């Protein structure tokens, strides 16, 4: 083999030194030059013929154009009608001929007698040419032997206004003038041919030079010898080579190809589709001619790596060249590597797809979906029931609930999702749960331990074709949370030990996510429990408003939204709604502190603007006291606080960075009142202002937090309009239905932010439950006031409360007369309690004190506090109001008929001085 290569190298170097026309390149060069000369000559001849034809066509076109132009020239018809047309037309015709560049223009009558001619002696003689077609109104061109010689002429009719042919015009050129134009073009044509010949010859020379360089100036016999050597080398390689023609005929097969494919000696010339012993897929590949790269095909007991490429590149013949390489042993190694790669890909997908949420059931479902169908045909996930609630699992496989089930088919016999199991000790699930080690059952029909749990279902599983099982414990941080069961049917081979390790790795990755979801569930439940404990558990009893409310926690955790309904003295009710920005326990705890503060401040009966000012100061102090290690402070807390009075129908409210409420009028119209906007709580420095509305009975107040209308998918204004559309036209709808309709219209199934919604429909306290009097600043008026109150209580059927109420009023009115200034007004209200109010113009607050035994006074308020259930003071812009309440029995809280003396309005009764003396 080495001598062969040395001989070939010596031959190549030797032939490179000799150059001449006997080489293949020289012969090709001579042939190409001859071919180029022939092609250029033919091209020049064709150009000459083309030029001659174009010149003749140009002469006919110009003759026709000149004749038609002259025939339609103005004055021609008039000249033809003159006594001597030739005298007029001859000079005009000659001038037109010279201007048009033709050799003649002849005007003749319909008999062919000339009126004009370049040769005057020819005037009056018959025209040489065909006049029949022009007399029929057509343009006729021809070539004739005329007076001037061989001529190319065009004859056209001259028509009068009635489209009758009255004369003919013929214009033309002599053939020799046409040929002179061709003679002028001939040098150009010959020059172009010469240039083309030179360029083509130069290109041919370059091609020949390249060919000589590529063939090393070898002669044909030398090239034959080279191909013989190449053939020898080809059959010596350790790789099979086949050359297949375009029609599927086998042209060449080297020795290695014959050995690998076990081909007979006379195989060349046969169709590859008819070769014996080849796999059908291999035959199809060889006959197709398509490209192939390292495709593995079966040939007997061998696995061959097949590469196939076309051979028609450049000047090569059409077909394909095929190389074959024995890869039987390599394929076995590659198969194991492919299995390992597929398992790594499965684990990688598990890392991406398992644990996308902090939901236990969702994570279990992801664990069940990932292995199908690449690893198992069916997967079930059983978790301890306590894990689903965020609690620690039990030590034994009891109270196991099926959290997920998934498979390649829906009609499988495995137990449905949600079923509760108490696994018996003999089952693989119980053994794996107790030991923390995976259990492999490679032959389910032959095993008996797993059947004891449910023999009937076990039979259905075997009948369905499920034949093997891996039960792997879901274990995280040393605690078993449940079991993942992998089932295989006839689509897969039975599980083996390698599959067991893969299942353990897959479950181990999912176990951390399930445990994180369990811990989150527990913390979320604790936070929700904390938040719900801080929110109102029930609406307090009161007669001023019909109340309905909703609170929805956010999908990602609890937040700081809150609301409250606070009964106030005088049958009034305070409505509050607020929001603490953020989520988690800190936001919930801060919300509880703010709600408690609002309760405490409302107990002082402060106006809404003053209450928000105190709340703002409190939030500022909280922020100052919070440290960076404990919390980030209260940032972005908002609040809306309003008080409704069912006696006056007035609603007074103020807001701190919160959204204004919606009002649904009794006629169904919806408005958003213009409430002065204050800064969020904690900023300080800005006063809060109130807005006062007079509400008709049946008006609905809709208070809400921003989570109701704000959404990433829409603007705030769009949410407000949706809320308006939902409320419009439904004034008579109960508050409960209003709450539900608003949530259905504005919120998705799982809101991103928590939502607080409060709907209150106003009531008005009837006038027959109210009595009021103006009291003169005279101690003598106290007795008259006691009589008036007694009569009113007797009319209400509450005479048993007369003594106590008279005593309370006596003390309060006496103090007002003695210590205050301005008008004194007494109001008695029968609601859920019996309320008496004494208003005066003083802003001095009375204080309860305990008088000593030697003191003559100071016991009045003490008596009031002992005899009344509750009492207190609230301030008004005109002064203050001291009030006291007495509880009424349940039957006395119901509406009563108007009193007998109700015909006299309370104001008139108060105006009667006899009543107060």
C-alpha positions in Angstrom: 0.0 0.0 0.0 2.9 2.4 0.8 4.5 1.6 -2.6 1.2 2.3 -4.3 1.0 5.8 -2.8 4.7 6.5 -3.6 4.2 5.6 -7.2 1.1 7.8 -7.5 3.0 10.7 -5.9 6.0 10.3 -8.3 3.6 10.1 -11.2 1.8 13.3 -10.2 5.0 15.3 -9.7 6.5 14.1 -13.0 3.4 15.0 -15.0 3.3 18.5 -13.5 6.6 19.3 -15.3 5.3 18.6 -18.8 2.7 20.9 -20.5 1.3 20.8 -24.0 -1.7 20.4 -26.2 -1.7 16.7 -25.7 -2.9 17.2 -22.2 -6.6 17.1 -21.4 -6.5 20.8 -20.7 -4.9 21.7 -24.0 -7.4 19.6 -26.0 -10.3 21.2 -24.2 -8.8 24.7 -24.9 -8.6 24.1 -28.6 -12.1 22.8 -28.7 -13.4 25.7 -26.7 -11.7 28.3 -28.9 -13.1 26.7 -32.1 -16.5 26.6 -30.5 -16.3 30.3 -29.5 -15.2 31.4 -33.0 -18.2 29.4 -34.5 -20.6 31.0 -32.0 -19.3 34.5 -32.6 -19.5 34.1 -36.4 -23.1 32.8 -36.1 -23.9 35.7 -33.9 -22.5 38.3 -36.3 -24.4 36.7 -39.2 -27.6 36.7 -37.1 -27.1 40.4 -36.2 -26.6 41.3 -39.9 -29.9 39.5 -40.8 -31.6 41.2 -37.9 -30.3 44.6 -38.9 -31.4 44.1 -42.5 -34.9 43.1 -41.4 -35.1 46.0 -39.0 -34.0 48.5 -41.7 -36.7 47.2 -44.1 -39.3 47.4 -41.4 -38.2 50.9 -40.5 -38.4 52.0 -44.2 -42.0 50.6 -44.4 -43.0 52.2 -41.2 -41.6 55.6 -42.2 -43.2 55.4 -45.6 -46.5 54.6 -44.1 -46.3 57.4 -41.6 -45.3 60.0 -44.3 -48.1 58.9 -46.6 -50.7 59.0 -43.9 -49.5 62.3 -42.7 -49.6 63.8 -46.2 -53.0 62.3 -46.9 -54.5 64.1 -43.9 -52.7 67.3 -44.5 -55.0 70.4 -44.8 -55.4 71.8 -48.3 -54.8 68.5 -50.0 -58.5 67.9 -50.7 -58.9 71.5 -51.9 -55.9 71.2 -54.3 -57.4 68.0 -55.7 -60.5 69.9 -56.6 -58.6 72.6 -58.5 -58.5 72.7 -62.3 -54.7 71.9 -62.2 -53.9 69.8 -59.1 -50.3 69.2 -60.2 -49.5 72.9 -60.2 -50.5 73.2 -56.6 -49.5 69.8 -55.2 -46.1 69.4 -56.9 -44.2 72.0 -54.9 -45.9 71.0 -51.7 -45.1 67.4 -52.3 -41.4 68.0 -52.9 -41.1 70.2 -49.9 -42.7 67.5 -47.7 -40.5 64.7 -49.3 -37.3 66.6 -48.4 -38.6 67.3 -44.9 -39.7 63.7 -44.3 -36.4 62.1 -45.6 -38.1 59.8 -48.1 -37.2 59.4 -51.8 -40.6 60.1 -53.2 -44.2 61.2 -52.5 -46.7 60.6 -55.3 -50.3 61.9 -55.3 -52.6 60.2 -57.9 -56.2 60.0 -58.7 -58.3 56.9 -58.3 -57.2 55.6 -61.7 -53.5 55.7 -60.7 -52.6 58.8 -62.8 -49.9 60.7 -61.0 -50.4 64.4 -60.0 -46.9 64.6 -58.5 -43.5 62.9 -58.8 -39.9 63.7 -58.1 -39.3 63.4 -61.8 -41.7 65.9 -63.4 -41.8 64.0 -66.7 -43.5 61.1 -64.8 -46.5 63.4 -63.9 -49.6 62.3 -65.7 -48.4 58.7 -66.1 -49.8 55.7 -64.3 -48.5 54.8 -60.9 -46.4 51.6 -60.7 -47.9 49.5 -57.9 -51.1 48.0 -56.5 -53.9 50.5 -55.9 -56.8 48.1 -55.2 -56.4 47.8 -51.4 -56.0 51.6 -51.0 -59.1 52.2 -53.0 -60.8 49.9 -50.5 -59.7 52.2 -47.7 -56.7 50.1 -46.6 -53.0 51.0 -46.2 -50.8 48.9 -48.5 -47.1 48.5 -48.5 -45.0 46.7 -51.2 -41.6 46.5 -52.9 -41.6 47.3 -56.7 -39.3 48.3 -59.5 -40.4 51.9 -60.1 -39.0 54.8 -62.1 -36.4 55.4 -59.4 -35.3 51.8 -59.2 -36.1 49.1 -56.6 -38.5 50.9 -54.2 -40.2 50.2 -50.8 -43.5 52.1 -50.9 -46.7 52.6 -48.9 -50.0 53.7 -50.5 -52.8 55.2 -48.5 -56.2 56.6 -49.5 -57.3 60.3 -49.4 -60.9 60.5 -48.2 -63.4 63.4 -48.3 -65.8 64.4 -45.6 -68.1 61.6 -46.7 -65.4 59.0 -46.2 -65.1 58.4 -50.0 -61.7 57.7 -51.5 -61.0 60.7 -53.9 -57.3 60.2 -54.4 -54.2 58.1 -53.3 -50.9 59.0 -51.8 -47.8 56.8 -52.1 -44.5 57.5 -50.2 -41.4 55.4 -50.3 -37.7 54.9 -50.3 -35.3 53.3 -52.7 -33.9 50.0 -51.6 -30.4 51.2 -52.1 -30.9 53.9 -49.5 -32.3 51.3 -47.1 -29.2 49.1 -47.6 -27.0 52.1 -47.1 -28.4 52.3 -43.5 -27.4 48.6 -43.0 -24.0 49.4 -44.4 -23.6 52.1 -41.8 -24.5 49.6 -39.0 -22.2 46.8 -40.3 -19.0 48.2 -38.8 -20.6 48.4 -35.4 -21.9 44.8 -35.7 -18.5 43.5 -36.8 -16.8 45.5 -34.1 -19.1 44.0 -31.4 -18.5 40.6 -32.8 -14.8 41.1 -32.6 -15.0 42.3 -29.0 -17.2 39.3 -28.1 -14.7 37.0 -29.8 -11.9 38.5 -27.9 -13.7 38.4 -24.5 -14.9 34.8 -25.1 -11.4 33.7 -26.2 -9.9 35.3 -23.1 -12.5 33.7 -20.8 -11.8 30.4 -22.5 -8.1 30.8 -22.0 -8.7 31.4 -18.3 -10.9 28.4 -18.0 -8.3 26.3 -19.8 -5.6 27.6 -17.5 -7.7 26.7 -14.5 -8.4 23.3 -16.0 -4.7 22.7 -16.5 -4.0 23.7 -12.9 -6.7 21.3 -11.7 -5.7 18.4 -13.9 -1.9 19.1 -13.6 -1.8 19.0 -17.4 -2.3 15.3 -17.5 -2.9 13.4 -20.7 -5.9 11.1 -21.0 -3.9 8.0 -20.5 -2.3 9.5 -17.5 -5.7 10.4 -16.0 -6.9 6.8 -16.6 -3.9 5.5 -14.7 -4.7 8.0 -11.9 -8.3 6.8 -11.6 -7.1 3.2 -11.5 -5.0 4.1 -8.6 -7.9 5.9 -6.9 -10.0 2.8 -7.4 -7.3 0.7 -5.7 -7.2 3.1 -2.8 -11.0 3.2 -2.6 -11.3 -0.6 -2.1 -8.6 -0.5 0.6 -10.5 1.7 3.1 -12.2 0.4 6.2 -15.5 2.1 5.2 -18.1 0.9 2.8 -18.6 3.0 -0.3 -21.6 2.8 -2.7 -22.3 4.9 -5.8 -25.9 4.8 -6.9 -27.2 6.3 -10.2 -30.2 8.6 -10.4 -32.3 5.7 -11.6 -31.5 3.6 -8.5 -28.9 1.4 -10.2 -25.9 0.4 -8.2 -22.8 1.7 -10.0 -20.0 0.9 -7.5 -19.6 -1.1 -4.3 -16.2 -1.4 -2.7 -15.0 -4.4 -0.8 -16.0 -3.1 2.7 -19.6 -2.4 1.4 -19.9 -5.9 0.0 -18.8 -7.3 3.4 -21.1 -5.2 5.5 -24.1 -5.7 3.3 -23.2 -9.3 2.2 -23.6 -8.4 -1.4 -22.9 -10.9 -4.3 -19.9 -10.4 -6.6 -22.0 -9.3 -9.6 -24.0 -6.7 -7.8 -23.0 -3.7 -10.0 -25.7 -2.8 -12.4 -28.6 -4.1 -10.2 -31.3 -1.8 -8.7 -30.8 -1.2 -5.1 -34.4 -2.0 -4.4 -33.7 -5.5 -5.6 -30.6 -6.2 -3.6 -30.9 -9.3 -1.5 -30.5 -9.3 2.3 -31.1 -5.5 2.9 -33.6 -4.1 5.3 -36.6 -2.4 3.6 -35.8 0.9 5.3 -32.2 0.7 4.0 -33.4 0.0 0.5 -35.8 2.9 0.7 -33.0 5.2 1.8 -30.6 4.2 -1.0 -33.3 4.5 -3.7 -34.6 7.9 -2.5 -31.4 9.8 -3.2 -32.0 12.2 -0.3 -29.2 13.4 1.9 -28.6 11.5 5.1 -26.1 12.0 8.0 -25.3 9.2 10.4 -28.6 7.5 10.1 -28.6 4.1 11.8 -30.1 1.2 9.8 -30.2 -2.5 10.3 -28.3 -4.8 8.0 -28.6 -8.4 9.2 -27.3 -8.3 12.8 -25.3 -5.1 12.2 -26.2 -1.5 12.9 -24.8 0.7 10.1 -24.3 4.4 10.3 -25.3 5.6 6.8 -24.2 8.9 5.1 -25.6 9.7 1.7 -24.8 12.7 -0.5 -25.6 13.6 -4.1 -22.8 13.3 -6.8 -24.2 15.9 -9.3 -22.1 18.8 -8.0 -20.3 20.6 -10.7 -20.0 18.4 -13.8 -20.5 15.1 -12.0 -23.1 12.6 -13.0 -26.4 12.5 -11.2 -26.7 10.0 -8.4 -25.6 9.5 -4.8 -22.5 8.3 -3.0 -23.1 6.3 0.1 -20.7 5.5 2.9 -21.3 2.8 5.5 -19.8 2.4 8.9 -20.3 -0.5 11.3 -21.7 1.1 14.6 -23.1 -2.0 16.3 -21.0 -1.6 19.4 -21.1 2.1 19.4 -24.9 2.1 19.2 -25.2 0.0 22.4 -23.1 2.6 24.2 -25.1 5.4 22.6 -28.3 3.8 23.6 -27.3 3.8 27.2 -26.2 7.4 26.9 -29.5 8.3 25.3 -31.4 6.8 28.2 -29.3 8.7 30.7 -29.9 11.9 28.7 -33.6 11.3 28.6 -33.7 10.8 32.3 -31.7 14.0 32.9 -34.1 15.8 30.6 -37.0 14.5 32.7 -35.4 15.7 35.9 -34.8 19.1 34.3 -38.4 19.4 33.2 -39.5 18.4 36.7 -37.4 21.3 38.1 -39.1 23.7 35.8 -42.7 22.5 36.0 -43.0 21.3 39.6 -43.5 24.0 42.3 -44.7 26.9 40.2 -47.2 27.8 42.9 -47.5 27.6 46.7 -50.6 25.5 46.4 -50.3 21.9 47.8 -52.9 20.4 45.4 -51.5 22.2 42.4 -47.9 21.0 43.2 -49.1 17.4 43.6 -50.9 17.6 40.3 -47.7 18.9 38.6 -45.8 16.0 40.1 -48.3 13.6 38.6 -48.2 15.2 35.1 -44.4 15.5 34.5 -43.5 11.7 34.3 -46.3 10.9 31.8 -45.8 9.3 29.3 -41.9 9.3 29.4 -41.5 7.4 32.6 -44.9 6.0 33.7 -48.3 5.5 32.2 -50.2 6.5 35.4 -49.2 8.5 38.5 -51.1 9.0 41.7 -50.1 11.2 44.6 -51.4 10.5 48.1 -50.8 13.1 50.8 -51.5 13.0 54.5 -54.8 14.8 55.1 -53.1 17.0 57.6 -50.6 18.2 55.0 -53.4 19.6 52.9 -54.4 21.8 55.8 -50.8 22.9 56.5 -50.3 20.7 59.5 -47.7 18.1 60.4 -48.4 14.6 59.0 -49.1 11.6 61.1 -46.5 8.8 61.7 -48.5 6.1 59.9 -50.1 5.9 56.5 -53.6 6.6 57.8 -55.8 9.4 56.7 -54.1 9.6 53.3 -56.0 11.6 50.7 -55.5 11.2 47.0 -54.3 14.7 45.9 -53.7 14.0 42.2 -54.2 11.3 39.6 -53.1 11.5 36.0 -52.5 9.1 33.2 -52.4 8.5 29.5 -56.1 7.5 29.6 -59.0 8.9 31.5 -60.9 5.6 31.8 -58.4 4.0 34.2 -59.3 1.9 37.3 -57.2 3.9 39.8 -59.1 5.6 42.7 -60.4 9.1 42.0 -59.0 12.3 43.4 -60.1 13.2 46.9 -60.6 9.7 48.2 -59.4 9.0 51.8 -57.2 5.9 52.4 -56.1 4.1 55.5 -53.3 1.9 54.0 -52.9 -1.5 55.5 -49.4 -2.5 56.7 -49.0 -5.1 53.9 -49.3 -2.5 51.1 -46.2 -0.9 49.5 -47.6 2.5 50.4 -47.7 1.7 54.1 -44.3 0.1 54.1 -42.7 3.0 52.2 -44.4 5.6 54.4 -43.3 3.9 57.6 -39.7 3.2 56.4 -39.1 6.2 54.3 -37.7 3.9 51.5 -39.2 3.4 48.0 -41.0 0.2 47.2 -40.6 -1.6 43.8 -43.3 -4.1 42.7 -42.1 -5.2 39.2 -44.8 -7.8 38.7 -48.1 -6.7 40.1 -50.1 -9.8 38.9 -47.8 -12.1 40.9 -47.6 -9.9 44.0 -50.1 -10.3 46.8 -49.4 -7.6 49.4 -50.8 -4.7 47.5 -54.1 -6.6 46.8 -55.2 -6.6 50.4 -56.2 -2.9 50.4 -59.0 -3.3 47.8 -59.1 -6.8 46.1 -61.8 -5.8 43.6 -60.0 -2.7 42.4 -56.7 -4.6 42.3 -58.3 -7.0 39.8 -59.5 -4.1 37.7 -56.0 -2.7 37.7 -54.5 -5.9 36.4 -57.2 -6.4 33.8 -56.5 -2.9 32.6 -52.9 -4.0 31.8 -51.0 -2.2 34.6 -48.2 -4.6 35.5 -45.6 -2.8 37.7 -45.5 -0.2 40.5 -43.0 2.1 42.2 -44.3 3.7 45.5 -41.9 6.5 46.6 -42.2 8.4 49.8 -42.5 12.2 49.5 -40.0 13.1 52.2 -38.8 16.6 53.1 -36.7 17.7 56.1 -36.9 14.2 57.6 -40.7 14.1 57.5 -42.8 11.9 55.1 -45.6 13.9 53.7 -47.2 11.3 51.4 -46.5 8.7 48.7 -46.1 9.1 44.9 -47.2 6.0 43.0 -45.9 5.3 39.5 -47.8 2.7 37.5 -46.7 1.1 34.1 -49.0 -0.6 31.7 -48.2 -2.4 28.4 -46.7 0.7 26.8 -43.6 0.3 28.9 -41.3 -2.4 30.2 -41.6 -3.3 33.9 -39.8 -1.0 36.4 -36.3 -2.0 37.4 -33.7 -0.8 39.9 -32.5 2.1 37.7 -36.1 3.3 37.4 -36.4 3.2 41.1 -33.5 5.6 41.6 -35.0 7.9 39.0 -38.4 7.9 40.7 -36.7 8.7 44.1 -34.8 11.7 42.5 -38.0 12.9 40.8 -40.0 12.7 44.1 -37.2 14.3 46.1 -37.3 17.4 43.9 -41.0 17.7 44.3 -41.0 17.0 48.0 -39.4 20.3 48.8 -42.0 22.2 46.8 -44.9 20.3 48.5 -43.4 21.0 51.9 -43.0 24.7 51.1 -46.6 24.8 49.9 -47.7 23.1 53.1 -45.8 25.6 55.2 -47.2 28.5 53.2 -50.7 27.0 53.6 -50.2 27.0 57.4 -48.9 30.5 57.5 -51.6 31.7 55.2 -54.2 30.1 57.3 -52.8 31.7 60.4 -52.6 35.1 58.8 -56.2 34.8 57.5 -57.4 33.7 60.9 -55.6 36.7 62.5 -57.1 39.0 60.0 -60.6 37.7 60.2 -60.4 37.9 64.0 -59.4 41.6 63.6 -62.3 42.3 61.3 -66.0 42.6 62.5 -67.4 39.2 63.2 -71.0 40.4 62.8 -72.8 43.7 62.1 -73.9 45.4 65.4 -77.6 45.8 65.9 -78.9 49.2 65.0 -81.9 50.7 63.2 -80.2 53.4 61.1 -78.9 51.3 58.3 -79.4 48.0 56.5 -75.8 46.6 56.3 -74.2 44.0 54.0 -70.4 43.4 53.6 -67.8 41.3 51.9 -64.2 40.7 52.6 -62.0 38.7 50.1 -58.4 38.0 50.9 -55.8 38.3 48.1 -54.6 35.3 46.2 -51.0 35.8 47.3 -51.9 36.3 51.0 -53.8 38.5 53.5 -53.6 42.2 53.3 -54.5 45.3 55.2 -58.1 46.1 54.0 -60.7 46.6 56.7 -64.1 48.0 57.5 -66.2 48.7 60.5 -69.8 49.6 61.6 -69.9 51.5 64.9 -73.1 52.5 66.6 -72.9 56.0 68.1 -75.1 57.8 70.6 -78.3 59.4 69.3 -79.1 56.3 67.0 -76.3 57.4 64.8 -74.0 54.9 63.0 -70.4 55.4 61.9 -69.1 53.6 58.8 -65.4 53.2 58.3 -63.3 51.5 55.6 -59.5 51.6 55.2 -56.5 50.0 53.6 -53.0 49.3 54.7 -50.7 48.8 51.7 -48.9 45.5 51.7 -49.6 41.9 52.5 -48.8 39.5 55.3 -48.9 39.4 59.0 -47.5 42.9 59.4 -50.2 44.5 57.2 -52.9 42.5 59.1 -51.6 43.5 62.5 -51.3 47.1 61.5 -54.9 47.0 60.2 -56.0 45.7 63.6 -54.2 48.5 65.4 -55.9 51.1 63.1 -59.3 49.6 63.5 -58.9 49.5 67.3 -57.8 53.2 67.2 -60.9 54.1 65.2 -63.1 52.4 67.7 -61.4 54.2 70.6 -61.6 57.6 68.9 -65.3 57.0 67.9 -66.1 56.4 71.5 -65.1 60.1 72.1 -67.8 61.0 69.5 -65.4 63.0 67.5 -66.4 64.5 64.1 -64.9 62.7 61.1 -62.2 65.3 60.4 -61.0 65.4 64.0 -61.0 61.6 64.2 -58.9 61.3 61.1 -56.5 63.9 62.5 -56.0 61.9 65.7 -55.6 58.7 63.6 -53.0 60.5 61.5 -51.1 61.4 64.6 -51.3 57.8 65.8 -49.9 56.5 62.5 -47.1 59.0 62.6 -46.1 57.8 66.1 -46.3 54.2 65.0 -43.9 54.9 62.2 -41.5 56.7 64.5 -41.5 53.8 67.0 -41.0 51.1 64.4 -37.4 50.1 64.0 -35.8 48.8 60.8 -35.3 45.4 62.4 -38.9 44.9 63.4 -40.9 46.4 60.5 -40.9 48.9 57.8 -43.6 51.1 59.4 -47.1 52.0 58.1 -46.7 53.2 54.6 -49.7 54.0 52.5 -52.6 53.6 55.1 -55.9 55.2 53.9 -59.2 55.6 55.6 -62.8 56.8 54.9 -64.9 57.7 58.0 -68.5 58.9 58.0 -71.4 59.3 60.4 -75.1 58.8 59.5 -77.9 60.3 61.6 -81.3 58.7 61.0 -83.0 61.6 62.7 -81.7 64.4 60.4 -80.8 62.1 57.5 -77.4 63.8 57.4 -74.3 61.9 56.5 -71.0 63.6 57.4 -67.7 62.0 56.1 -64.0 62.7 55.6 -61.3 60.7 53.9 -57.5 60.3 54.1 -56.2 59.2 50.8 -59.1 56.9 50.2 -61.6 56.6 47.4 -64.9 58.4 47.7 -68.0 56.2 48.2 -70.7 55.6 45.6 -74.3 56.7 46.3 -77.3 54.9 44.8 -80.3 57.3 45.0 -83.8 56.0 45.4 -84.4 56.7 41.7 -81.5 54.4 40.7 -79.0 57.0 39.7 -75.4 56.6 40.9 -73.1 59.4 42.0 -69.7 59.7 43.5 -69.8 62.6 45.9 -67.1 65.2 45.9 -65.5 64.5 49.2 -62.4 66.7 50.0 -59.3 64.5 49.5 -56.9 64.4 52.4 -53.4 62.9 52.4 -52.8 59.3 53.4 -52.4 58.6 57.1 -49.1 59.3 58.7 -47.9 62.1 56.5 -49.1 64.9 58.9 -49.2 68.6 58.3 -52.4 68.7 56.2 -55.9 69.2 57.8 -58.8 67.0 56.9 -62.1 68.4 55.7 -65.6 67.0 55.8 -68.5 66.8 53.4 -72.1 66.7 54.6 -74.9 65.2 52.6 -78.6 64.9 53.1 -79.7 61.5 52.1 -83.2 60.4 51.1 -84.5 57.3 52.8 -83.5 54.2 50.9 -80.2 55.6 49.6 -77.5 53.1 49.4 -73.9 53.9 50.5 -71.3 51.8 48.8 -67.9 51.9 50.5 -65.0 49.9 49.1 -61.2 49.6 48.9 -59.1 50.1 45.8 -58.7 46.3 45.3 -62.3 46.3 44.0 -61.7 48.5 41.0 -58.0 48.5 40.4 -56.6 45.8 38.1 -53.5 45.5 35.9 -55.8 44.8 32.9 -57.8 48.0 33.1 -57.5 51.6 34.2 -59.0 53.0 37.4 -61.6 55.0 35.5 -62.8 51.9 33.7 -63.3 50.1 37.0 -65.3 53.1 38.4 -67.5 53.0 35.3 -68.1 49.3 35.7 -69.1 49.9 39.3 -71.4 52.7 38.2 -73.1 50.5 35.6 -73.5 47.6 38.1 -75.2 49.9 40.6 -77.3 52.0 38.3 -81.1 51.2 38.3 -81.0 48.9 41.3 -82.0 51.1 44.2 -84.5 48.6 45.5 -82.0 45.7 45.5 -81.1 44.4 48.9 -77.6 45.2 50.1 -76.7 41.5 50.1 -77.5 41.1 46.4 -75.7 44.4 45.7 -72.5 43.1 47.3 -72.6 39.9 45.3 -73.4 41.6 42.0 -70.6 44.1 42.4 -68.1 41.3 43.1 -69.3 39.3 40.2 -68.9 42.2 37.8 -65.6 43.6 39.0 -63.4 40.7 40.4 -61.8 37.6 38.9 -62.1 34.3 40.6 -58.9 34.9 42.6 -58.2 38.6 43.1 -54.6 39.8 43.2 -55.4 42.3 46.0 -57.7 41.9 49.0 -61.1 43.6 48.8 -63.3 45.1 51.4 -66.9 46.1 50.4 -69.6 47.7 52.6 -73.1 48.4 51.4 -75.5 50.3 53.7 -79.1 51.4 52.9 -80.4 54.3 54.9 -83.4 54.3 57.1 -85.1 57.3 58.7 -86.3 57.3 62.3 -90.1 58.1 62.3 -91.1 61.5 63.7 -93.4 59.8 66.2 -90.3 58.3 67.9 -88.8 61.8 68.5 -89.8 64.5 70.9 -87.9 67.8 71.5 -88.4 71.0 73.4 -86.7 74.3 73.8 -86.1 75.0 77.5 -85.8 78.6 78.9 -82.8 79.3 81.1 -85.0 79.4 84.2 -84.8 76.8 87.0 -88.6 77.0 87.2 -88.8 75.4 83.7 -87.4 72.1 85.1 -90.8 70.9 86.6 -92.6 71.7 83.4 -90.0 69.7 81.4 -90.6 66.7 83.8 -94.3 66.8 83.1 -93.8 67.0 79.3 -91.4 64.0 79.4 -93.8 62.0 81.5 -96.7 62.6 79.1 -94.5 61.6 76.2 -93.3 58.4 77.9 -96.9 57.5 78.8 -97.9 58.0 75.2 -95.2 55.6 74.1 -96.2 53.0 76.7 -93.0 53.5 78.7 -94.4 55.1 81.8 -92.3 52.7 84.0 -89.2 54.6 82.8 -90.7 57.9 83.8 -89.2 58.3 87.3 -85.7 57.5 86.1 -85.9 59.7 83.1 -87.3 62.6 85.1 -84.5 62.3 87.5 -81.9 62.2 84.8 -83.4 65.1 82.9 -83.7 67.2 86.1 -80.0 66.8 86.8 -78.9 67.5 83.2 -81.2 70.5 82.6 -80.3 72.0 86.0 -76.6 71.7 85.2 -77.2 73.3 81.8 -79.1 76.2 83.3 -76.5 76.7 86.1 -73.2 76.4 84.2 -73.8 77.0 80.5 -74.9 79.8 78.2 -77.0 80.0 75.2 -80.2 78.2 74.2 -81.0 74.9 75.9 -82.7 72.1 73.9 -84.0 68.8 75.0 -84.6 65.8 72.7 -86.1 62.5 73.6 -85.5 59.5 71.1 -87.2 56.1 71.3 -85.1 53.7 69.3 -83.5 50.4 70.4 -82.8 52.4 73.6 -84.5 55.4 75.3 -82.2 58.3 74.7 -82.4 61.8 76.2 -80.2 64.6 75.0 -79.6 68.0 76.6 -77.9 70.6 74.3 -76.5 73.9 75.3 -74.2 76.6 73.9 -71.3 75.9 76.2 -68.2 73.9 75.2 -67.3 73.1 78.8 -67.3 69.3 79.4 -68.8 68.0 82.7 -66.7 65.6 84.7 -67.9 62.9 86.9 -66.5 63.1 90.5 -67.3 61.5 93.8 -68.5 64.0 96.3 -67.4 63.8 99.9 -70.0 63.3 102.7 -69.6 67.0 103.7 -70.1 68.3 100.2 -73.4 70.0 99.4 -73.1 69.3 95.6 -71.3 67.3 93.0 -73.6 64.3 93.0 -75.6 65.0 89.9 -73.6 63.3 87.3 -72.9 60.5 89.7 -76.6 59.9 89.9 -76.9 60.1 86.2 -74.2 57.5 85.7 -75.8 55.2 88.2 -79.3 55.4 86.8 -78.5 55.4 83.0 -76.9 52.5 81.2 -74.6 54.8 79.3 -74.0 58.5 79.2 -71.5 60.9 77.6 -70.8 64.1 75.9 -70.3 65.1 72.3 -69.5 68.5 70.9 -71.3 70.3 68.1 -70.4 73.6 66.3 -73.0 75.3 68.5 -71.8 73.8 71.8 -72.2 70.4 73.3 -74.8 67.7 73.9 -75.0 65.6 77.1 -76.8 62.3 76.5 -77.9 59.3 78.5 -79.4 56.0 77.4 -81.7 53.5 79.1 -82.1 50.0 77.7 -85.6 49.0 76.6 -87.2 45.6 76.7 -87.4 43.7 73.4 -91.1 44.3 73.0 -90.7 48.1 73.5 -88.2 48.3 70.7 -91.0 47.7 68.1 -92.7 50.6 66.4 -95.7 52.0 68.3 -98.7 54.0 67.1 -98.4 57.8 67.2 -99.3 59.2 70.7 -102.7 60.7 71.5 -101.3 64.2 71.7 -99.2 63.7 68.6 -101.6 66.1 66.7 -99.7 68.8 68.4 -96.2 69.0 66.9 -93.3 68.7 69.4 -92.2 72.2 68.5 -95.6 73.7 69.3 -95.7 71.7 72.5 -92.3 73.1 73.5 -93.5 76.6 72.6 -96.3 76.5 75.1 -95.0 78.1 78.3 -97.5 76.2 80.4 -95.8 73.0 79.4 -92.6 74.1 81.0 -93.9 75.7 84.2 
